[in-house]
């Protein structure tokens, strides 16, 4: 999951994933320039977070925990 330190939606999604017992790795794009470039590339130039990268390489911007859970099944 690609995030920033100030993102309320990121906090929400991390809480939801924890409640759903879905493991994730967080990468703060403010601390990883390559990650920020990736977010811009997959979100049509927008710095949209959270952006989730799934095991198959697909992405979702600002998904809910339920959306993530569904995509992982």
N, C-alpha and C positions, 0 to 999 in steps of 0.2 A: 504494500500500500504506500503510495506516494502522498506525502502530507506537507504541511507547514506548521510552525509552532503556534500560529494565531488562529487556526481554522477551527471553528465550532463544529462544522460538519465532520471534520476528521475525528474530533473527540467523540461525537455521537456514534460514528461508524466503529471506532475502536471499542467502545462500550458494547455495542450490539454484537460485534464479532466475539468478544469475550463471553458475553451471555450465551451465545449460541455454540460456544466451545469450538470456534473456528480459528485455528492458528494463523498468524500473519506476521510478516516482517515489515517494519515501518522504515521508510527512507524519507528524511526531511529534505525537500528539494532546495531549501535555503542553504543547506550545508553540502549539497552534492550537485554541482553545476550540470553534470551529465544527466542527472535525473530530471532537473528542470527542463533541459532541452527535450528530453523524452516526453514529458508531460505536454509541452507546447506542440510537439510533433503529432501526438495522438489525439489532441483536443483542438485541432484546427487553429493553432496559434494561441489558444487560451490557456492561462495558467490555472486550470481547474483542478482543485483537490477537494476531497481525496480522489485519486485515480488508482484503481485497483488493477493489477496485472494478474491474470489467471494463469494456471499451469500450462494451458495451451497457447499462451502468448497473447490472447485477446485482452482487451481492456474495458473498463467501465468507469465513467466519471460520475462522482457523487451517488453511488448506488446505496441502497439500504442494506442492512444486514440480511434481510430476507432475500433480496435480489442476489447477493453474493452466495448465500446458501443454495439457492435454486440453480445458479450457474455451476456450482461445484458438484451437483448431483448427476 
